[in-house]
Amino acid sequence: MTANASDQIEMNPEPTTVLITGATGGIGGALAQAYAEPGRTLVLQGRNALRLLEVSALCEAKGARVLTRELDLRDRQELKRWLRQTCESVPVDLAIVNAGVNTNIGPTGSGERWAEVEALVEVNVLAAMATVDAVLPSMRARGRGQVALISSLAAYFGLPITPSYCASKAAIKAYGEALRGWLAPQGIRVNVVMPGYVESQMCRDMPGPKPFLWPAAKAARAIKRGLARDQARISFPFPLNLGTWFLSVLPPAISQRLLAALKYDH
């Protein structure tokens, strides 16, 4: 059997309806365009109304039906209400929980601002879990569906320059892994996506070196391919994914020294 034939066997059915939160960001916008095609409905959420219109127009030009919602995900009550209504009218086959924000200790290392930390946890963790909670009933009732949780390679070992961001992505990684074990027997696939540095405004705002930076379109292709194959963990790019994994298994003192040498400590 050829490699291409083997890949075809491993591929899962294409989703008819795809939900993407954070569709106005670098990865979210690229994913929306990667999934846009005739016969597919895209449900896109974002906070930037103008950018949401731009992404919607690009996807519609590719033949997709697009439904958009401008919404601050910190309003979890409205988020869940909207998602429940959406699932009733257009059952979601694939939910990509992508929205996220970042904060850091600042250029002088003075520390994160508590208001920003609270907002980060609300978006990166609570809103992500609320999104899953809202779409799961429909998927479980149908006995099929897929949830992709966008974590980060930063989930493997906390970077001193972005403590809260790393903590939030570690939480999403563990949450997704647990969901996969729980929901697999019910026909629902759950995947954890762990990107490295991907070109976006959020990435540009992050301090520290950004090795192996990928364009957003390349990251979207890798994620889409991994989701079609139902990879439990979709991490890239190599060798950054290997290096960050090693940080998690090395003695912490050694990992901290390596990060300091690479200038991720300030």
Buried (B, 14 or more C-beta within 10 A) or exposed (E): EEEEEEEEEEEEEEBEBBBBBBBBBBBBBBBBBBBBEEEBBBBBBBBBEEBBBEBBEBBEEBEBBBBBBBBBBBBBEEBBEBBBEBBEEBBBBBBBBBBBBBBBBEEEEEEBEEEBBEBBBBBBBBBBBBBBBBBBEBBBEBEBBBBBBBBBBBBBBBBBBBBBBBBBBBBBBEBBBEBBEEBEEEEBBBBBBBBBBBBBEBBEEBBBEBEBBBEBBBBBBBBBBBBBEBBBBBBBBEEBBEBBBBBEEBEEEEBBEBBEEEEBBE
